Every structure is written in structure tokens, then in C-alpha cells.
């Protein structure tokens, strides 16, 4: 699977990525609509995460990266976006991830696919 989109690097210090990645989502949601987007988190360092937002179908204008991802071995977790922090607490209790793909809906639901 290839994930193509717009890539940015965000700080993970003090969990500030939730706010800054949220602003990135807001920016692209205004252009494409929330239900048309998906986000990829990967390439974690001690203090950063690389995050890519792309379209569920087709290529997003201004795409600056394509990431080749595994086709199999993903785990899916669904929940409420308002509980995103606790969802990630449960996911990360078993260790770090190699990749995560997030999708969100306007009615407050989210789906996280992750790969270790």
C-alpha cells in the first residue's frame, strides 16, 4: 500500500502533537472535508512525529511524499474522537508503533489502524 499526502513534522513534547496535528487536520478539512481525509503517523523520534494527511481516494494537491506501507498485519481500533487520548494510551501500552493511520467522521467517530 502507498500513502501519498502532505507531510509535516510535529513535536511530541508534552503531548502537544494533539493540538498541532489537530490544526493541520482543520486546515485540510476546510479544503477537502473531514470524511475525505486520512492521516498517517510514522517516523517517531524521541521528540517528534512525522505526520502525513492525504485523501482516502485520489491524490491531494500539494502532496510532497509517498510512503510505502505494509499490506498486511494492521490492527483496527474504533472509538469516539473525544476519547482519542485514552485510545492511544491503550494502543501504546504494548509498545511503540511503526505506523498509524487515522480517519475521522463529522459525527465524532474515529478509526485507528496501527502496525507494530
Rosetta blueprint (number, residue, H / E / L):
1 X L
2 X E
3 X E
4 X E
5 X E
6 X E
7 X E
8 X E
9 X E
10 X E
11 X E
12 X L
13 X H
14 X H
15 X H
16 X L
17 X H
18 X H
19 X H
20 X H
21 X H
22 X H
23 X H
24 X H
25 X H
26 X H
27 X H
28 X H
29 X H
30 X H
31 X H
32 X H
33 X L
34 X H
35 X H
36 X H
37 X E
38 X E
39 X E
40 X E
41 X E
42 X E
43 X L
44 X L
45 X L
46 X L
47 X L
48 X E
49 X E
50 X E
51 X E
52 X E
53 X E
54 X E
55 X E
56 X L
57 X L
58 X L
59 X L
60 X L
61 X L
62 X L
63 X L
64 X L
65 X E
66 X E
67 X E
68 X E
69 X L
70 X L
71 X L
72 X L
73 X L
74 X L
75 X E
76 X E
77 X E
78 X E
79 X E
80 X E
81 X H
82 X H
83 X H
84 X H
85 X H
86 X H
87 X H
88 X H
89 X H
90 X H
91 X H
92 X H
93 X L
94 X L
95 X L
96 X L
97 X L
98 X L
99 X E
100 X E
101 X E
102 X E
103 X E
104 X E
105 X L
106 X L
107 X L
108 X L
109 X E
110 X E
111 X E
112 X E
113 X E
114 X E
115 X E
116 X L
